[in-house]
Amino acid sequence: MFKALLKIEFLRSKEATFWFVLFPILLTLLLTSIFGNLEKRIRFKIGVIGNSSVLDVFKDYFNIVKIEKIEQFIEKNLDIVVVLEENFDQKFQKALFLSKTKLFEPLEVDVYYIPGKLDSKIAKDVFISAFSKVNYLMGRDIPIKIIEKNKNIRYQEFLYGAILVMNIMSVVFFGYLTNISFYERRGVLKRLSVTPYNRFYLTFTMVAFLQILLSCVIFSIFDYFVYGVNIFNYNVWFYVLFGSMVFLSFGYMLSKMFKNPETTIVLGNIFFQVFMFVGGFYFNVDNVKFISTISKIIPSTYLVDGIRASYGYSIYNNHIFVPLAWFVLSVVISLVL
């Protein structure tokens, strides 16, 4: 009996093989590739808007990243953002030359940090402390005035889009896709095909779409009343509808390609995890070359980023092309099968 149960529950179950063997390996590889070089990331991460050779002094304190706008605070996982004046080095040399005259005007450096984030506050203090040591390194007074500014970054808004797209994928991969294969195995679809009503796929797709809308609406109401997230934005709901269309068509294609319920369960878990982690739902993957390459060709990346654009956190410019390509490809393959 032990051998029989072992054969049934493990050797013949693709789902068990995935969860007990493949998933831990895949998850370890994924997280290690992102967080594996932790000892190299102890330095604070500083975003810089502008150009200056003066900041070369700070390479021992910070990992300096060039950015274009303050809104990239969360996208680049920064601790602080430093904004320099235009032609900073030229003005810096001029200010040094005039430092002992009445014509002297100090340069201003804006330092943005997040008050509610401990790492950000520490990074701000370290930066200001390091800047004060530049006087000693250069042997004279530095004509720079540090201006501290609070940047109100709402992580709830950044996370909102990720949860909405995750809701869509949950319904498609853990309900829509797997249930179709189970109905197929039980002979329900075969029996319906000989009845006057043979529009099962259309009806079931509509039911799944209503599930998606219901889950997204409930979560949005929660986010609105608990965290004050602005959910009344047409751009948000456009991407919810667009994302539903993309993932339902992809799920339908998989259901036409794979009839075995155990296979669809495994595929659903794989695609869900890949689309979620590689899509940059909860952390930035730009620093990992292989994963960042994959993130640029999957639809979840652009759907989440499209929603985040409503709150000023967008990274990409075109949010339509890649998801639309997945939709068209899924429909074409489904029609061929």
N, C-alpha and C positions, 0 to 999 in steps of 0.2 A: 504493500500500500504506500509506503514511504517513497519508493521509486516512482510509482504511478503519479502520486501527488506532485513530486518534484518535477516530473516530466511535463505535467499539465500546467502547473503554476509558474514554472520558470523557463524550461526549455522550449515550450510551445507558445509562451506568452511574450509577444514582442513588446508589450507595454512594460512587463516586469523587467525584461532585458534593458529597456531604455532607462527606466527609473533607477534600477539597482547597479547598472554597469556604465551605460553611455552617458547619462545625464551628469553624474558626479564628475566624470572626466571632462565633458564639455564645459561645465560650469567652472571647474578648476582652471582649465586652459584660458577661458575667457577672462576671469577675474585676475588671474596671474599676469596676463598680458597687459591688463590695465593698471593694476596696483602693485605688480611684482617688484618694480624698482622703487620701493617706498623710501629706501635710505637715500635715494637721489632726489627725493621730492620734499625733504624736510625744509628746504629754504622756502621762504614766503614768495608767493607769486604776485608780481606787480605788473599791472597793465600801464603802458605809457602811450599817451596821445601827444605826438610831436617828436622832434628829433633833437638830440643833444649828446655831445661826447662827455659832458659832465657826469652823466649817469653811469659811465663805465666804472666809476669808483664803487658803485653799489652792487657789482656782480658777485661779490663775496657774501652779500646779505640777501639778495633776491634773485629769483628767476624772472628776468625781464622779458615781457611779451609786448610786441607792438600791436596796438589796437586802433580802431578808427572812431569808436564812439563809446560813451560811458555805459550804454545799455549792454555792452558785452561783459559786464561785471560777472554775471552768473554764467553766461554761455562759456566763458573761458576759465571759469572757476578761479577767479582772481581774489586776492586778499585786499588789495587797495588799487586805486587808479590814480596815476599822476598825470596832470594836464600841464603841458609846457606851452609857453607863448610861441608864436610863429617867429622863425629866425632866432631861436633862443640863444645859440652860441654867439652869434654876432652881437646881439643885445647884451649878452653876458660880458663879452670883452669890452664893449663900450662902457658898461656900468662899472667895471673894474677900473678903467682908465679915469672915469669921472668920480670915483668913490670919495675922493677928498675935496671935491668942489661942491658949489651950491647947485650945480646942474645935475647932481646925482639923483637918480630915481631907481629904487630897487625893483628887480624883477619879481613877479609873483608866480608861485608854483602852487597850483590847487591840488590838494591831496584828498581824494574821496575814499571814505571807508564806511563800513556798515556797523552802526552802533550796537545792534543786537547780536553781532557775531564776534566772539572772543578772539578768534584768529585774526580777524580784520583789525580790531582795536590794537592788538599786540603788534601787528605788522605796521600799522600807522605810527606807533610809538618808536619802533625800531628804525623806521625810515627817517623820522624827524631826528632821532638821536644820531643816526649815521650821517645825516646831512650836516649836523652841527660839527662833525669831525672833519668835514671837508676843509674848514678853515685851517685846521692844523696841517692837513696834507698839502695844501697849496701855499701855506705860509702867509696868508693875508686874509682880510675880511671878505666874505662872500656877499655880494649885493643881491641876495635872494630873500624874499619874504615867503614863509610857508603859511598857506591858508588852509585850515582844516574844514572840510565840508562833509556833512552827513549825506549819504546816499541811501534813500529809502528803497531797498530792493525787497520786493514781495515774492518770496519763494513760492507762496501759494499760487500766484498767477503763473509762475514758471512751471509748476507741477500740474496745473489744471489741464493743459492740453495733453500731457502724457497720460493722465488717468482717463480722459475721454477716449483717446485712441486705444488704450488698453481695454476699456469696456467693449469697444467694437470688436477687437480681436478675441476677447473672451467668448463673446456670443458666437462668433464665426467658428473658431477653432475647437471650442469645448462644447458646443451645442449643435450648431447648424451642420457642420461637416460630419461629426461623428454620428449624429442621429439619422442622417440620410443613409449612411452605411448600415446602421442597425435596422432601419425600415426595409432596406434592400435585402438583408439577410433573412428577415422574418417573412419575406414574401409579400409585404404590404404593397409595394410599388407594382409588383406583377399583378396582384388582384385588382388594383386601381386601374391598370392599363386596359382592362377588358370592360370597364364600366363607362357610362356616358361622361363621367367626370374624370378626366385624365390630366389635370393641371396641378399635379402634386407639387412639382418643383417651384412653380410660380407662387402657389399658396404658401408653401413652407418658407420661401424667401421673404414674403411679405410678413409672415409671423416673426421671423428672425429680425427683420428690419424694425418692427414694432418693439421687440425686446431691446434692441440697441437704443432706440429713442427713449424708451422708458428708463433704462439704466442711466443714460446720460442726463436726462432731465432730473431724476432723483438726486444724482450726485451733484449736479449744478445747483440745485436748490440748497443742498447741504453746504456747498462751498460759498454760496451767496450769503446765507444767514450766519454761518459760523466764522468765515474768514473775510467776508465782505468783498469777494471776487466779483467783478462786473461780468455777469453772464449774458447781458442783453447786448450782444454784439453780433451783427449779421455774419461777420467773417468767421466767428467761432462755429456757428451752426452750418455755414456753408461747408466747412471742412469736415464736420460731423457727417453731413449727408454725403459728401464726396467720398470720404473715407469708408462709409458704409457700403457705397456702391463698389468701391475698389475691392474691399476685402470679401464681400459676399460673392462677387464674380470669381475671385481667386478660390474661395472655398468651394464654390460650385464646380470649378474646373477640377479641383482635387477629388471631389466626390465622383466625378465622371471617370477619372483616371484610376482611382483605387476604391475597390468595392469592399475590401475586408475591414471590419470595424477596428480590429486591433492595429492595423496599419494606419488608419486615419487618426487614431488616438496618438500614435507615436509621431506622425507627421504634424499633427496639430500642436503638440508640445514643442517640437523642434522649431517650427516657424514662429510660434508665440515667443519663445525665449530669444531667438535670434532677432526678430523684429523689435523686441522690447529693449534688450541690452545693447545691441549694436546700433539701434536707432537713436541712442542718446537720450532716452526717456528721463533718466535720473542723474546722469553724470556725463561730462564731456569726454568724447572718445577721439577728439582730433589729434591727441598726442600719440596715439597708437596707429602706426601707418597702415597695417593690414586691415584692422577693424574700421578705421576711418574711410578706407577705400570701399569696403562693403556697405558702410552706412550711406554712401552717396548713390547707391544703386537700388536701395530698397524703399518701398513707398512710405513706411511708417515714419522715417526720418523727416520727410517733407510735409506729411500731414500734421505731425506734432509741431514742427517749426512754423507751419502756416497758422496754426492756432496761436502760438506764442507771439507771432507778429502783431496780433491784436493788442499786446501789452508791451511792445517795444523790445522783445528779446530775440528777434529773428536773426538767423545766421545766413540762410540761403536766400537767393533772390527769386528763383523760379520754383514755386511749390506745386505746380500743376503737371509739368511734363512727365516726370518719372512715375507718379501714381497713375496718370492717364495711360502711360505705356503699359503698365501692369494690367490695367483694366482691359485695354484693347487686346492684349496678348491672351489674357484669360478667356475672354469671350470667343476669340477666334479658335483657340484650342478646344474649347467646350463644344463649339459648333462642328468641328472636325470629328470629334470622338463619337 
